[in-house]
Amino acid sequence: MTNAKLILVTGATGYVGGRLIPRLLDSGYRVRVLVRDPARLQGRPWLEQIEVVQGDALRPETLTSALAGVSAVYYLIHGMQGGKVNAGRDMTAARNFANAADVANIERIIYLGELVDTTARLPRICVPATKRATSCGRDASR
């Protein structure tokens, strides 16, 4: 399918990314992944079907080539290392990525992560899990 949209997946070496990629491929999308260490993709059955770009959201200069020609991004990056979250590092990476995606005119970013501003005034259907919603549109209290 040569006219298939190109989707970028970050966090491809993680649990969610590693399971999302084959589903995107099965649905006919072209997939590019952004990874810090391409060697960590070895052994993945879908490796030969994707495009791999080495980069890091903490290094904004590495994001341009990853985002070129992409219509949507799955942003699955998080800073969980050694059982601890580094929110400052995650925020820097997310801001770098958002700025690069804006410059690249990305249509859509699907974000799955840990950064939540609990003081933000979000619509009731989109409040964080800490405020009783499991996702936009579903209330966990029901």
Phi, psi and omega per residue, in radians:
M1 nan 1.700 -3.034
T2 -1.355 -0.367 -3.138
N3 -1.637 0.137 -3.126
A4 -1.137 2.497 3.099
K5 -1.178 2.572 3.108
L6 -1.630 2.166 -3.130
I7 -1.955 2.330 3.056
L8 -1.733 2.296 3.067
V9 -2.038 2.115 2.996
T10 -1.706 2.750 -3.106
G11 1.260 0.504 -3.065
A12 -1.156 -0.382 3.140
T13 -1.502 -0.067 -3.129
G14 -1.572 3.124 -3.080
Y15 -1.043 -0.937 -3.083
V16 -1.207 -0.844 -3.124
G17 -1.020 -0.739 -3.130
G18 -1.140 -0.387 3.105
R19 -1.692 -0.440 3.120
L20 -1.284 -0.727 -3.038
I21 -0.965 -0.863 3.132
P22 -1.095 -0.531 3.107
R23 -1.223 -0.684 3.074
L24 -1.117 -0.767 3.122
L25 -1.086 -0.766 3.115
D26 -1.092 -0.466 3.129
S27 -1.510 0.016 3.059
G28 1.642 0.106 3.114
Y29 -1.415 2.642 2.909
R30 -1.511 2.439 -3.045
V31 -2.185 2.319 2.989
R32 -2.075 2.494 3.082
V33 -2.099 2.561 3.038
L34 -1.917 2.060 -3.125
V35 -2.367 2.600 3.067
R36 -1.308 -0.641 -3.069
D37 -2.292 1.668 -3.121
P38 -0.995 -0.455 3.135
A39 -1.069 -0.443 3.138
R40 -1.246 -0.147 3.094
L41 -1.553 -0.185 -3.101
Q42 -0.981 2.419 3.132
G43 1.580 -0.155 3.100
R44 -1.293 2.266 -3.063
P45 -1.136 -0.321 -3.100
W46 -1.727 0.038 -3.027
L47 -0.964 -0.716 -3.105
E48 -1.275 -0.167 -3.103
Q49 -1.726 -0.018 -3.065
I50 -2.132 2.909 3.018
E51 -1.794 2.321 -3.113
V52 -1.929 2.244 3.052
V53 -2.113 2.221 3.093
Q54 -1.499 2.274 3.131
G55 -3.051 -3.114 -3.072
D56 -2.661 2.244 3.141
A57 -1.108 -0.287 3.057
L58 -1.440 -0.122 3.091
R59 -2.125 1.536 -3.022
P60 -0.930 -0.539 -3.115
E61 -1.146 -0.271 3.141
T62 -1.582 -0.064 -3.023
L63 -1.554 -0.468 -3.058
T64 -0.983 -0.869 -3.109
S65 -1.187 -0.573 3.123
A66 -1.164 -0.592 -3.061
L67 -1.565 -0.214 -3.084
A68 -1.069 2.151 3.072
G69 1.366 0.106 -3.092
V70 -1.527 2.441 3.094
S71 -1.696 -0.525 -3.137
A72 -2.572 2.715 -3.106
V73 -2.288 2.391 2.901
Y74 -1.737 1.923 -3.129
Y75 -1.674 1.773 -3.056
L76 -2.024 0.397 -3.095
I77 -1.420 2.354 2.997
H78 -2.553 2.778 -3.049
G79 -1.740 0.497 3.134
M80 -1.222 1.865 3.130
Q81 -2.368 2.206 -3.138
G82 1.112 0.502 3.113
G83 1.387 0.088 -3.123
K84 -2.151 2.542 3.106
V85 -1.671 2.361 3.058
N86 -1.903 1.541 -3.026
A87 -1.091 -0.647 3.136
G88 -1.111 -0.749 3.111
R89 -1.145 -0.760 3.112
D90 -1.066 -0.722 -3.125
M91 -1.144 -0.734 3.101
T92 -1.065 -0.814 3.133
A93 -1.067 -0.782 -3.122
A94 -1.122 -0.728 3.110
R95 -1.146 -0.771 3.093
N96 -1.000 -0.802 -3.091
F97 -1.167 -0.768 3.136
A98 -1.064 -0.730 3.120
N99 -1.120 -0.783 3.129
A100 -1.144 -0.673 3.118
A101 -1.152 -0.629 3.100
D102 -1.121 -0.806 3.116
V103 -1.077 -0.642 -3.110
A104 -1.445 0.001 -3.137
N105 0.988 0.786 3.107
I106 -1.182 2.293 -3.110
E107 -1.183 -0.712 -3.015
R108 -2.649 2.430 2.999
I109 -2.104 2.169 3.050
I110 -1.753 2.018 -3.008
Y111 -1.876 2.251 3.003
L112 -2.283 1.940 -3.081
G113 -2.847 -2.859 -3.018
E114 -1.962 -0.128 -3.068
L115 -1.406 2.075 -3.141
V116 -2.445 2.265 3.021
D117 -1.614 1.746 -3.067
T118 -1.219 -0.155 3.102
T119 -1.642 -0.148 -3.119
A120 -1.158 2.496 3.133
R121 -1.598 1.481 -3.129
L122 -1.585 2.662 3.029
P123 -1.018 2.594 -3.088
R124 -0.896 -0.640 -3.078
I125 -1.329 -0.125 -3.097
C126 -2.180 0.455 -3.133
V127 -1.400 2.662 -3.117
P128 -1.087 2.809 -3.141
A129 -0.979 -0.536 3.130
T130 -1.176 -0.198 3.114
K131 -2.003 0.503 2.978
R132 1.438 0.203 3.063
A133 -1.978 2.431 3.122
T134 -1.562 -0.471 3.083
S135 -2.937 2.964 3.123
C136 -1.004 2.188 3.058
G137 1.659 -0.177 -3.132
R138 -2.190 2.177 3.117
D139 -1.664 2.158 -3.085
A140 -1.219 -0.286 -3.097
S141 -1.391 -0.146 -3.127
R142 -1.687 nan nan
